[in-house]
């Protein structure tokens, strides 16, 4: 969760990409599941901007996890 909170606190997509790349070795498929759960919760709470922001980062995380 700390990773997700820090990701959402960043101002730009570029900062998020850098953070994701820097922490890629620590990430696994579980973070993708957690991120989607948080997106769903944010949407339920009508926090659509944050939900969209986090949804946008899921493919970036997936790419880094799948890159050997």
PDB file of N, H, CA, C and O in Angstrom:
ATOM      1  N   UNK A   1       0.821  -1.208   0.000  1.00  0.00           N
ATOM      2  CA  UNK A   1       0.000   0.000   0.000  1.00  0.00           C
ATOM      3  C   UNK A   1       0.856   1.260   0.000  1.00  0.00           C
ATOM      4  O   UNK A   1       0.485   2.265  -0.608  1.00  0.00           O
ATOM      5  N   UNK A   2       1.996   1.212   0.676  1.00  0.00           N
ATOM      6  H   UNK A   2       2.298   0.396   1.170  1.00  0.00           H
ATOM      7  CA  UNK A   2       2.850   2.400   0.712  1.00  0.00           C
ATOM      8  C   UNK A   2       3.262   2.792  -0.703  1.00  0.00           C
ATOM      9  O   UNK A   2       3.271   3.974  -1.048  1.00  0.00           O
ATOM     10  N   UNK A   3       3.601   1.797  -1.518  1.00  0.00           N
ATOM     11  H   UNK A   3       3.594   0.837  -1.238  1.00  0.00           H
ATOM     12  CA  UNK A   3       3.983   2.055  -2.906  1.00  0.00           C
ATOM     13  C   UNK A   3       2.858   2.777  -3.640  1.00  0.00           C
ATOM     14  O   UNK A   3       3.098   3.753  -4.351  1.00  0.00           O
ATOM     15  N   UNK A   4       1.636   2.296  -3.465  1.00  0.00           N
ATOM     16  H   UNK A   4       1.441   1.503  -2.887  1.00  0.00           H
ATOM     17  CA  UNK A   4       0.481   2.890  -4.146  1.00  0.00           C
ATOM     18  C   UNK A   4       0.239   4.312  -3.654  1.00  0.00           C
ATOM     19  O   UNK A   4      -0.015   5.209  -4.458  1.00  0.00           O
ATOM     20  N   UNK A   5       0.315   4.524  -2.362  1.00  0.00           N
ATOM     21  H   UNK A   5       0.522   3.795  -1.710  1.00  0.00           H
ATOM     22  CA  UNK A   5       0.123   5.876  -1.818  1.00  0.00           C
ATOM     23  C   UNK A   5       1.186   6.838  -2.341  1.00  0.00           C
ATOM     24  O   UNK A   5       0.879   7.976  -2.698  1.00  0.00           O
ATOM     25  N   UNK A   6       2.427   6.380  -2.384  1.00  0.00           N
ATOM     26  H   UNK A   6       2.676   5.456  -2.094  1.00  0.00           H
ATOM     27  CA  UNK A   6       3.500   7.231  -2.897  1.00  0.00           C
ATOM     28  C   UNK A   6       3.294   7.519  -4.381  1.00  0.00           C
ATOM     29  O   UNK A   6       3.532   8.634  -4.844  1.00  0.00           O
ATOM     30  N   UNK A   7       2.857   6.521  -5.110  1.00  0.00           N
ATOM     31  H   UNK A   7       2.664   5.615  -4.733  1.00  0.00           H
ATOM     32  CA  UNK A   7       2.595   6.693  -6.542  1.00  0.00           C
ATOM     33  C   UNK A   7       1.508   7.737  -6.770  1.00  0.00           C
ATOM     34  O   UNK A   7       1.643   8.600  -7.638  1.00  0.00           O
ATOM     35  N   UNK A   8       0.442   7.659  -5.999  1.00  0.00           N
ATOM     36  H   UNK A   8       0.332   6.958  -5.295  1.00  0.00           H
ATOM     37  CA  UNK A   8      -0.663   8.611  -6.154  1.00  0.00           C
ATOM     38  C   UNK A   8      -0.281  10.022  -5.729  1.00  0.00           C
ATOM     39  O   UNK A   8      -0.893  10.991  -6.178  1.00  0.00           O
ATOM     40  N   UNK A   9       0.713  10.147  -4.878  1.00  0.00           N
ATOM     41  H   UNK A   9       1.211   9.360  -4.513  1.00  0.00           H
ATOM     42  CA  UNK A   9       1.135  11.468  -4.402  1.00  0.00           C
ATOM     43  C   UNK A   9       2.025  12.206  -5.404  1.00  0.00           C
ATOM     44  O   UNK A   9       2.240  13.411  -5.272  1.00  0.00           O
ATOM     45  N   UNK A  10       2.535  11.497  -6.390  1.00  0.00           N
ATOM     46  H   UNK A  10       2.361  10.518  -6.497  1.00  0.00           H
ATOM     47  CA  UNK A  10       3.425  12.125  -7.368  1.00  0.00           C
ATOM     48  C   UNK A  10       2.640  13.067  -8.281  1.00  0.00           C
ATOM     49  O   UNK A  10       1.451  12.874  -8.533  1.00  0.00           O
ATOM     50  N   UNK A  11       3.334  14.077  -8.762  1.00  0.00           N
ATOM     51  H   UNK A  11       4.300  14.234  -8.558  1.00  0.00           H
ATOM     52  CA  UNK A  11       2.682  15.111  -9.570  1.00  0.00           C
ATOM     53  C   UNK A  11       2.548  14.755 -11.042  1.00  0.00           C
ATOM     54  O   UNK A  11       1.574  15.131 -11.694  1.00  0.00           O
ATOM     55  N   UNK A  12       3.534  14.025 -11.562  1.00  0.00           N
ATOM     56  H   UNK A  12       4.324  13.719 -11.032  1.00  0.00           H
ATOM     57  CA  UNK A  12       3.535  13.780 -13.008  1.00  0.00           C
ATOM     58  C   UNK A  12       3.687  12.302 -13.337  1.00  0.00           C
ATOM     59  O   UNK A  12       4.155  11.504 -12.525  1.00  0.00           O
ATOM     60  N   UNK A  13       3.280  11.968 -14.543  1.00  0.00           N
ATOM     61  H   UNK A  13       2.899  12.616 -15.203  1.00  0.00           H
ATOM     62  CA  UNK A  13       3.449  10.594 -15.032  1.00  0.00           C
ATOM     63  C   UNK A  13       4.936  10.240 -15.128  1.00  0.00           C
ATOM     64  O   UNK A  13       5.322   9.099 -14.874  1.00  0.00           O
ATOM     65  N   UNK A  14       5.756  11.206 -15.489  1.00  0.00           N
ATOM     66  H   UNK A  14       5.443  12.133 -15.695  1.00  0.00           H
ATOM     67  CA  UNK A  14       7.192  10.968 -15.605  1.00  0.00           C
ATOM     68  C   UNK A  14       7.781  10.566 -14.249  1.00  0.00           C
ATOM     69  O   UNK A  14       8.610   9.660 -14.172  1.00  0.00           O
ATOM     70  N   UNK A  15       7.348  11.248 -13.181  1.00  0.00           N
ATOM     71  H   UNK A  15       6.675  11.984 -13.244  1.00  0.00           H
ATOM     72  CA  UNK A  15       7.805  10.879 -11.841  1.00  0.00           C
ATOM     73  C   UNK A  15       7.358   9.459 -11.499  1.00  0.00           C
ATOM     74  O   UNK A  15       8.107   8.690 -10.897  1.00  0.00           O
ATOM     75  N   UNK A  16       6.139   9.126 -11.886  1.00  0.00           N
ATOM     76  H   UNK A  16       5.530   9.752 -12.374  1.00  0.00           H
ATOM     77  CA  UNK A  16       5.616   7.784 -11.621  1.00  0.00           C
ATOM     78  C   UNK A  16       6.424   6.738 -12.384  1.00  0.00           C
ATOM     79  O   UNK A  16       6.772   5.698 -11.824  1.00  0.00           O
ATOM     80  N   UNK A  17       6.723   6.999 -13.642  1.00  0.00           N
ATOM     81  H   UNK A  17       6.441   7.843 -14.097  1.00  0.00           H
ATOM     82  CA  UNK A  17       7.510   6.055 -14.433  1.00  0.00           C
ATOM     83  C   UNK A  17       8.874   5.818 -13.798  1.00  0.00           C
ATOM     84  O   UNK A  17       9.347   4.683 -13.735  1.00  0.00           O
ATOM     85  N   UNK A  18       9.499   6.880 -13.333  1.00  0.00           N
ATOM     86  H   UNK A  18       9.115   7.802 -13.384  1.00  0.00           H
ATOM     87  CA  UNK A  18      10.802   6.764 -12.680  1.00  0.00           C
ATOM     88  C   UNK A  18      10.695   5.930 -11.404  1.00  0.00           C
ATOM     89  O   UNK A  18      11.517   5.046 -11.162  1.00  0.00           O
ATOM     90  N   UNK A  19       9.697   6.213 -10.605  1.00  0.00           N
ATOM     91  H   UNK A  19       9.030   6.931 -10.801  1.00  0.00           H
ATOM     92  CA  UNK A  19       9.512   5.466  -9.362  1.00  0.00           C
ATOM     93  C   UNK A  19       9.271   3.982  -9.645  1.00  0.00           C
ATOM     94  O   UNK A  19       9.846   3.117  -8.986  1.00  0.00           O
ATOM     95  N   UNK A  20       8.427   3.700 -10.619  1.00  0.00           N
ATOM     96  H   UNK A  20       7.959   4.403 -11.155  1.00  0.00           H
ATOM     97  CA  UNK A  20       8.119   2.308 -10.976  1.00  0.00           C
ATOM     98  C   UNK A  20       9.384   1.596 -11.445  1.00  0.00           C
ATOM     99  O   UNK A  20       9.647   0.468 -11.026  1.00  0.00           O
ATOM    100  N   UNK A  21      10.162   2.233 -12.300  1.00  0.00           N
ATOM    101  H   UNK A  21       9.948   3.149 -12.640  1.00  0.00           H
ATOM    102  CA  UNK A  21      11.404   1.616 -12.790  1.00  0.00           C
ATOM    103  C   UNK A  21      12.386   1.386 -11.650  1.00  0.00           C
ATOM    104  O   UNK A  21      13.050   0.350 -11.601  1.00  0.00           O
ATOM    105  N   UNK A  22      12.481   2.341 -10.739  1.00  0.00           N
ATOM    106  H   UNK A  22      11.942   3.182 -10.779  1.00  0.00           H
ATOM    107  CA  UNK A  22      13.419   2.216  -9.622  1.00  0.00           C
ATOM    108  C   UNK A  22      13.025   1.108  -8.655  1.00  0.00           C
ATOM    109  O   UNK A  22      13.889   0.534  -7.992  1.00  0.00           O
ATOM    110  N   UNK A  23      11.749   0.801  -8.565  1.00  0.00           N
ATOM    111  H   UNK A  23      11.047   1.268  -9.103  1.00  0.00           H
ATOM    112  CA  UNK A  23      11.281  -0.210  -7.619  1.00  0.00           C
ATOM    113  C   UNK A  23      10.839  -1.504  -8.295  1.00  0.00           C
ATOM    114  O   UNK A  23      10.248  -2.371  -7.652  1.00  0.00           O
ATOM    115  N   UNK A  24      11.123  -1.636  -9.589  1.00  0.00           N
ATOM    116  H   UNK A  24      11.603  -0.932 -10.112  1.00  0.00           H
ATOM    117  CA  UNK A  24      10.632  -2.781 -10.363  1.00  0.00           C
ATOM    118  C   UNK A  24      11.036  -4.122  -9.761  1.00  0.00           C
ATOM    119  O   UNK A  24      10.243  -5.063  -9.766  1.00  0.00           O
ATOM    120  N   UNK A  25      12.243  -4.220  -9.248  1.00  0.00           N
ATOM    121  H   UNK A  25      12.888  -3.456  -9.244  1.00  0.00           H
ATOM    122  CA  UNK A  25      12.709  -5.491  -8.694  1.00  0.00           C
ATOM    123  C   UNK A  25      11.917  -5.918  -7.464  1.00  0.00           C
ATOM    124  O   UNK A  25      11.875  -7.102  -7.129  1.00  0.00           O
ATOM    125  N   UNK A  26      11.292  -4.960  -6.796  1.00  0.00           N
ATOM    126  H   UNK A  26      11.326  -3.999  -7.069  1.00  0.00           H
ATOM    127  CA  UNK A  26      10.524  -5.251  -5.587  1.00  0.00           C
ATOM    128  C   UNK A  26       9.054  -5.553  -5.888  1.00  0.00           C
ATOM    129  O   UNK A  26       8.306  -5.934  -4.987  1.00  0.00           O
ATOM    130  N   UNK A  27       8.638  -5.389  -7.132  1.00  0.00           N
ATOM    131  H   UNK A  27       9.245  -5.079  -7.863  1.00  0.00           H
ATOM    132  CA  UNK A  27       7.226  -5.542  -7.493  1.00  0.00           C
ATOM    133  C   UNK A  27       6.944  -6.923  -8.069  1.00  0.00           C
ATOM    134  O   UNK A  27       7.802  -7.537  -8.703  1.00  0.00           O
ATOM    135  N   UNK A  28       5.724  -7.395  -7.835  1.00  0.00           N
ATOM    136  H   UNK A  28       5.027  -6.896  -7.319  1.00  0.00           H
ATOM    137  CA  UNK A  28       5.296  -8.666  -8.414  1.00  0.00           C
ATOM    138  C   UNK A  28       3.815  -8.571  -8.781  1.00  0.00           C
ATOM    139  O   UNK A  28       3.207  -7.506  -8.673  1.00  0.00           O
ATOM    140  N   UNK A  29       3.245  -9.694  -9.214  1.00  0.00           N
ATOM    141  H   UNK A  29       3.739 -10.559  -9.301  1.00  0.00           H
ATOM    142  CA  UNK A  29       1.852  -9.688  -9.660  1.00  0.00           C
ATOM    143  C   UNK A  29       0.875  -9.283  -8.563  1.00  0.00           C
ATOM    144  O   UNK A  29      -0.210  -8.778  -8.851  1.00  0.00           O
ATOM    145  N   UNK A  30       1.252  -9.502  -7.315  1.00  0.00           N
ATOM    146  H   UNK A  30       2.133  -9.913  -7.081  1.00  0.00           H
ATOM    147  CA  UNK A  30       0.367  -9.121  -6.206  1.00  0.00           C
ATOM    148  C   UNK A  30       0.078  -7.623  -6.194  1.00  0.00           C
ATOM    149  O   UNK A  30      -1.022  -7.204  -5.834  1.00  0.00           O
ATOM    150  N   UNK A  31       1.060  -6.818  -6.586  1.00  0.00           N
ATOM    151  H   UNK A  31       1.954  -7.158  -6.879  1.00  0.00           H
ATOM    152  CA  UNK A  31       0.846  -5.367  -6.579  1.00  0.00           C
ATOM    153  C   UNK A  31      -0.193  -4.982  -7.629  1.00  0.00           C
ATOM    154  O   UNK A  31      -0.954  -4.036  -7.427  1.00  0.00           O
ATOM    155  N   UNK A  32      -0.232  -5.705  -8.743  1.00  0.00           N
ATOM    156  H   UNK A  32       0.386  -6.474  -8.907  1.00  0.00           H
ATOM    157  CA  UNK A  32      -1.233  -5.415  -9.776  1.00  0.00           C
ATOM    158  C   UNK A  32      -2.641  -5.687  -9.246  1.00  0.00           C
ATOM    159  O   UNK A  32      -3.566  -4.912  -9.492  1.00  0.00           O
ATOM    160  N   UNK A  33      -2.794  -6.788  -8.521  1.00  0.00           N
ATOM    161  H   UNK A  33      -2.043  -7.417  -8.321  1.00  0.00           H
ATOM    162  CA  UNK A  33      -4.084  -7.124  -7.919  1.00  0.00           C
ATOM    163  C   UNK A  33      -4.486  -6.065  -6.905  1.00  0.00           C
ATOM    164  O   UNK A  33      -5.635  -5.626  -6.871  1.00  0.00           O
ATOM    165  N   UNK A  34      -3.529  -5.661  -6.082  1.00  0.00           N
ATOM    166  H   UNK A  34      -2.596  -6.018  -6.109  1.00  0.00           H
ATOM    167  CA  UNK A  34      -3.801  -4.640  -5.066  1.00  0.00           C
ATOM    168  C   UNK A  34      -4.153  -3.309  -5.720  1.00  0.00           C
ATOM    169  O   UNK A  34      -5.082  -2.627  -5.288  1.00  0.00           O
ATOM    170  N   UNK A  35      -3.414  -2.944  -6.757  1.00  0.00           N
ATOM    171  H   UNK A  35      -2.660  -3.499  -7.108  1.00  0.00           H
ATOM    172  CA  UNK A  35      -3.692  -1.683  -7.452  1.00  0.00           C
ATOM    173  C   UNK A  35      -5.106  -1.686  -8.018  1.00  0.00           C
ATOM    174  O   UNK A  35      -5.818  -0.689  -7.899  1.00  0.00           O
ATOM    175  N   UNK A  36      -5.523  -2.794  -8.632  1.00  0.00           N
ATOM    176  H   UNK A  36      -4.945  -3.604  -8.729  1.00  0.00           H
ATOM    177  CA  UNK A  36      -6.875  -2.859  -9.194  1.00  0.00           C
ATOM    178  C   UNK A  36      -7.922  -2.778  -8.094  1.00  0.00           C
ATOM    179  O   UNK A  36      -8.963  -2.148  -8.280  1.00  0.00           O
ATOM    180  N   UNK A  37      -7.667  -3.397  -6.964  1.00  0.00           N
ATOM    181  H   UNK A  37      -6.821  -3.909  -6.812  1.00  0.00           H
ATOM    182  CA  UNK A  37      -8.595  -3.319  -5.829  1.00  0.00           C
ATOM    183  C   UNK A  37      -8.733  -1.880  -5.333  1.00  0.00           C
ATOM    184  O   UNK A  37      -9.831  -1.430  -5.005  1.00  0.00           O
ATOM    185  N   UNK A  38      -7.616  -1.169  -5.281  1.00  0.00           N
ATOM    186  H   UNK A  38      -6.724  -1.535  -5.547  1.00  0.00           H
ATOM    187  CA  UNK A  38      -7.648   0.230  -4.848  1.00  0.00           C
ATOM    188  C   UNK A  38      -8.398   1.075  -5.872  1.00  0.00           C
ATOM    189  O   UNK A  38      -9.168   1.959  -5.498  1.00  0.00           O
ATOM    190  N   UNK A  39      -8.182   0.814  -7.155  1.00  0.00           N
ATOM    191  H   UNK A  39      -7.556   0.096  -7.459  1.00  0.00           H
ATOM    192  CA  UNK A  39      -8.926   1.527  -8.207  1.00  0.00           C
ATOM    193  C   UNK A  39     -10.425   1.328  -8.000  1.00  0.00           C
ATOM    194  O   UNK A  39     -11.199   2.284  -8.035  1.00  0.00           O
ATOM    195  N   UNK A  40     -10.827   0.069  -7.784  1.00  0.00           N
ATOM    196  H   UNK A  40     -10.198  -0.708  -7.756  1.00  0.00           H
ATOM    197  CA  UNK A  40     -12.249  -0.228  -7.577  1.00  0.00           C
ATOM    198  C   UNK A  40     -12.795   0.509  -6.356  1.00  0.00           C
ATOM    199  O   UNK A  40     -13.900   1.049  -6.393  1.00  0.00           O
ATOM    200  N   UNK A  41     -12.014   0.528  -5.274  1.00  0.00           N
ATOM    201  H   UNK A  41     -11.116   0.089  -5.243  1.00  0.00           H
ATOM    202  CA  UNK A  41     -12.451   1.212  -4.052  1.00  0.00           C
ATOM    203  C   UNK A  41     -12.562   2.723  -4.276  1.00  0.00           C
ATOM    204  O   UNK A  41     -13.520   3.354  -3.828  1.00  0.00           O
ATOM    205  N   UNK A  42     -11.589   3.288  -4.962  1.00  0.00           N
ATOM    206  H   UNK A  42     -10.812   2.776  -5.326  1.00  0.00           H
ATOM    207  CA  UNK A  42     -11.630   4.725  -5.246  1.00  0.00           C
ATOM    208  C   UNK A  42     -12.846   5.077  -6.102  1.00  0.00           C
ATOM    209  O   UNK A  42     -13.495   6.099  -5.880  1.00  0.00           O
ATOM    210  N   UNK A  43     -13.146   4.234  -7.069  1.00  0.00           N
ATOM    211  H   UNK A  43     -12.619   3.404  -7.250  1.00  0.00           H
ATOM    212  CA  UNK A  43     -14.329   4.485  -7.906  1.00  0.00           C
ATOM    213  C   UNK A  43     -15.608   4.397  -7.081  1.00  0.00           C
ATOM    214  O   UNK A  43     -16.532   5.187  -7.274  1.00  0.00           O
ATOM    215  N   UNK A  44     -15.659   3.437  -6.161  1.00  0.00           N
ATOM    216  H   UNK A  44     -14.909   2.795  -6.004  1.00  0.00           H
ATOM    217  CA  UNK A  44     -16.827   3.304  -5.279  1.00  0.00           C
ATOM    218  C   UNK A  44     -16.994   4.531  -4.389  1.00  0.00           C
ATOM    219  O   UNK A  44     -18.107   4.936  -4.052  1.00  0.00           O
ATOM    220  N   UNK A  45     -15.848   5.110  -4.020  1.00  0.00           N
ATOM    221  H   UNK A  45     -14.944   4.781  -4.294  1.00  0.00           H
ATOM    222  CA  UNK A  45     -15.856   6.297  -3.156  1.00  0.00           C
ATOM    223  C   UNK A  45     -15.978   7.595  -3.956  1.00  0.00           C
ATOM    224  O   UNK A  45     -15.846   8.687  -3.404  1.00  0.00           O
ATOM    225  N   UNK A  46     -16.229   7.468  -5.256  1.00  0.00           N
ATOM    226  H   UNK A  46     -16.336   6.581  -5.705  1.00  0.00           H
ATOM    227  CA  UNK A  46     -16.394   8.626  -6.148  1.00  0.00           C
ATOM    228  C   UNK A  46     -15.126   9.484  -6.267  1.00  0.00           C
ATOM    229  O   UNK A  46     -15.199  10.681  -6.545  1.00  0.00           O
ATOM    230  N   UNK A  47     -13.978   8.860  -6.055  1.00  0.00           N
ATOM    231  H   UNK A  47     -13.919   7.888  -5.830  1.00  0.00           H
ATOM    232  CA  UNK A  47     -12.700   9.551  -6.227  1.00  0.00           C
ATOM    233  C   UNK A  47     -12.150   9.171  -7.609  1.00  0.00           C
ATOM    234  O   UNK A  47     -11.113   8.520  -7.740  1.00  0.00           O
ATOM    235  N   UNK A  48     -12.884   9.604  -8.619  1.00  0.00           N
ATOM    236  H   UNK A  48     -13.726  10.134  -8.513  1.00  0.00           H
ATOM    237  CA  UNK A  48     -12.617   9.147  -9.978  1.00  0.00           C
ATOM    238  C   UNK A  48     -11.272   9.623 -10.531  1.00  0.00           C
ATOM    239  O   UNK A  48     -10.644   8.906 -11.311  1.00  0.00           O
ATOM    240  N   UNK A  49     -10.822  10.811 -10.143  1.00  0.00           N
ATOM    241  H   UNK A  49     -11.332  11.393  -9.510  1.00  0.00           H
ATOM    242  CA  UNK A  49      -9.537  11.296 -10.642  1.00  0.00           C
ATOM    243  C   UNK A  49      -8.393  10.419 -10.155  1.00  0.00           C
ATOM    244  O   UNK A  49      -7.519  10.036 -10.932  1.00  0.00           O
ATOM    245  N   UNK A  50      -8.405  10.103  -8.858  1.00  0.00           N
ATOM    246  H   UNK A  50      -9.115  10.415  -8.227  1.00  0.00           H
ATOM    247  CA  UNK A  50      -7.366   9.228  -8.312  1.00  0.00           C
ATOM    248  C   UNK A  50      -7.466   7.832  -8.910  1.00  0.00           C
ATOM    249  O   UNK A  50      -6.448   7.208  -9.210  1.00  0.00           O
ATOM    250  N   UNK A  51      -8.680   7.342  -9.081  1.00  0.00           N
ATOM    251  H   UNK A  51      -9.507   7.849  -8.837  1.00  0.00           H
ATOM    252  CA  UNK A  51      -8.878   6.020  -9.675  1.00  0.00           C
ATOM    253  C   UNK A  51      -8.299   5.983 -11.089  1.00  0.00           C
ATOM    254  O   UNK A  51      -7.615   5.029 -11.460  1.00  0.00           O
ATOM    255  N   UNK A  52      -8.569   7.004 -11.861  1.00  0.00           N
ATOM    256  H   UNK A  52      -9.125   7.779 -11.561  1.00  0.00           H
ATOM    257  CA  UNK A  52      -8.068   7.067 -13.240  1.00  0.00           C
ATOM    258  C   UNK A  52      -6.544   7.151 -13.264  1.00  0.00           C
ATOM    259  O   UNK A  52      -5.889   6.526 -14.098  1.00  0.00           O
ATOM    260  N   UNK A  53      -5.997   7.923 -12.347  1.00  0.00           N
ATOM    261  H   UNK A  53      -6.529   8.431 -11.670  1.00  0.00           H
ATOM    262  CA  UNK A  53      -4.544   8.074 -12.256  1.00  0.00           C
ATOM    263  C   UNK A  53      -3.893   6.722 -11.966  1.00  0.00           C
ATOM    264  O   UNK A  53      -2.930   6.334 -12.627  1.00  0.00           O
ATOM    265  N   UNK A  54      -4.423   6.019 -10.982  1.00  0.00           N
ATOM    266  H   UNK A  54      -5.205   6.335 -10.445  1.00  0.00           H
ATOM    267  CA  UNK A  54      -3.856   4.725 -10.621  1.00  0.00           C
ATOM    268  C   UNK A  54      -4.076   3.702 -11.738  1.00  0.00           C
ATOM    269  O   UNK A  54      -3.186   2.904 -12.030  1.00  0.00           O
ATOM    270  N   UNK A  55      -5.243   3.721 -12.353  1.00  0.00           N
ATOM    271  H   UNK A  55      -5.966   4.369 -12.115  1.00  0.00           H
ATOM    272  CA  UNK A  55      -5.534   2.810 -13.476  1.00  0.00           C
ATOM    273  C   UNK A  55      -4.529   3.017 -14.598  1.00  0.00           C
ATOM    274  O   UNK A  55      -4.111   2.060 -15.251  1.00  0.00           O
ATOM    275  N   UNK A  56      -4.148   4.251 -14.817  1.00  0.00           N
ATOM    276  H   UNK A  56      -4.487   5.028 -14.287  1.00  0.00           H
ATOM    277  CA  UNK A  56      -3.186   4.589 -15.862  1.00  0.00           C
ATOM    278  C   UNK A  56      -1.804   4.008 -15.570  1.00  0.00           C
ATOM    279  O   UNK A  56      -1.040   3.734 -16.496  1.00  0.00           O
ATOM    280  N   UNK A  57      -1.479   3.820 -14.296  1.00  0.00           N
ATOM    281  H   UNK A  57      -2.099   4.043 -13.545  1.00  0.00           H
ATOM    282  CA  UNK A  57      -0.156   3.316 -13.916  1.00  0.00           C
ATOM    283  C   UNK A  57      -0.066   1.792 -13.949  1.00  0.00           C
ATOM    284  O   UNK A  57       1.038   1.247 -13.977  1.00  0.00           O
ATOM    285  N   UNK A  58      -1.193   1.100 -13.946  1.00  0.00           N
ATOM    286  H   UNK A  58      -2.090   1.543 -13.923  1.00  0.00           H
ATOM    287  CA  UNK A  58      -1.169  -0.369 -13.918  1.00  0.00           C
ATOM    288  C   UNK A  58      -0.392  -0.945 -15.116  1.00  0.00           C
ATOM    289  O   UNK A  58       0.444  -1.825 -14.909  1.00  0.00           O
ATOM    290  N   UNK A  59      -0.627  -0.496 -16.345  1.00  0.00           N
ATOM    291  H   UNK A  59      -1.307   0.218 -16.513  1.00  0.00           H
ATOM    292  CA  UNK A  59       0.155  -1.049 -17.465  1.00  0.00           C
ATOM    293  C   UNK A  59       1.663  -0.780 -17.337  1.00  0.00           C
ATOM    294  O   UNK A  59       2.479  -1.593 -17.772  1.00  0.00           O
ATOM    295  N   UNK A  60       2.026   0.356 -16.743  1.00  0.00           N
ATOM    296  H   UNK A  60       1.363   1.017 -16.390  1.00  0.00           H
ATOM    297  CA  UNK A  60       3.443   0.664 -16.551  1.00  0.00           C
ATOM    298  C   UNK A  60       4.079  -0.331 -15.584  1.00  0.00           C
ATOM    299  O   UNK A  60       5.186  -0.819 -15.811  1.00  0.00           O
ATOM    300  N   UNK A  61       3.365  -0.618 -14.514  1.00  0.00           N
ATOM    301  H   UNK A  61       2.466  -0.221 -14.329  1.00  0.00           H
ATOM    302  CA  UNK A  61       3.868  -1.586 -13.532  1.00  0.00           C
ATOM    303  C   UNK A  61       3.943  -2.973 -14.163  1.00  0.00           C
ATOM    304  O   UNK A  61       4.932  -3.685 -13.989  1.00  0.00           O
ATOM    305  N   UNK A  62       2.896  -3.355 -14.896  1.00  0.00           N
ATOM    306  H   UNK A  62       2.093  -2.776 -15.037  1.00  0.00           H
ATOM    307  CA  UNK A  62       2.872  -4.669 -15.549  1.00  0.00           C
ATOM    308  C   UNK A  62       4.074  -4.807 -16.495  1.00  0.00           C
ATOM    309  O   UNK A  62       4.734  -5.847 -16.517  1.00  0.00           O
ATOM    310  N   UNK A  63       4.351  -3.768 -17.264  1.00  0.00           N
ATOM    311  H   UNK A  63       3.815  -2.924 -17.246  1.00  0.00           H
ATOM    312  CA  UNK A  63       5.472  -3.797 -18.205  1.00  0.00           C
ATOM    313  C   UNK A  63       6.796  -4.019 -17.471  1.00  0.00           C
ATOM    314  O   UNK A  63       7.626  -4.815 -17.910  1.00  0.00           O
ATOM    315  N   UNK A  64       6.988  -3.327 -16.372  1.00  0.00           N
ATOM    316  H   UNK A  64       6.314  -2.681 -16.015  1.00  0.00           H
ATOM    317  CA  UNK A  64       8.238  -3.468 -15.619  1.00  0.00           C
ATOM    318  C   UNK A  64       8.351  -4.849 -14.980  1.00  0.00           C
ATOM    319  O   UNK A  64       9.443  -5.414 -14.913  1.00  0.00           O
ATOM    320  N   UNK A  65       7.243  -5.388 -14.517  1.00  0.00           N
ATOM    321  H   UNK A  65       6.356  -4.929 -14.572  1.00  0.00           H
ATOM    322  CA  UNK A  65       7.274  -6.725 -13.919  1.00  0.00           C
ATOM    323  C   UNK A  65       7.609  -7.773 -14.972  1.00  0.00           C
ATOM    324  O   UNK A  65       8.349  -8.718 -14.695  1.00  0.00           O
ATOM    325  N   UNK A  66       7.069  -7.612 -16.180  1.00  0.00           N
ATOM    326  H   UNK A  66       6.468  -6.844 -16.405  1.00  0.00           H
ATOM    327  CA  UNK A  66       7.248  -8.600 -17.235  1.00  0.00           C
ATOM    328  C   UNK A  66       8.555  -8.457 -17.986  1.00  0.00           C
ATOM    329  O   UNK A  66       8.938  -9.360 -18.730  1.00  0.00           O
ATOM    330  N   UNK A  67       9.252  -7.338 -17.807  1.00  0.00           N
ATOM    331  H   UNK A  67       8.941  -6.605 -17.203  1.00  0.00           H
ATOM    332  CA  UNK A  67      10.529  -7.130 -18.483  1.00  0.00           C
ATOM    333  C   UNK A  67      11.616  -7.900 -17.727  1.00  0.00           C
ATOM    334  O   UNK A  67      11.815  -7.693 -16.530  1.00  0.00           O
ATOM    335  N   UNK A  68      12.319  -8.793 -18.442  1.00  0.00           N
ATOM    336  H   UNK A  68      12.158  -8.961 -19.414  1.00  0.00           H
ATOM    337  CA  UNK A  68      13.358  -9.592 -17.760  1.00  0.00           C
ATOM    338  C   UNK A  68      14.535  -8.776 -17.280  1.00  0.00           C
ATOM    339  O   UNK A  68      15.469  -9.325 -16.696  1.00  0.00           O
TER     340      UNK A  68
END
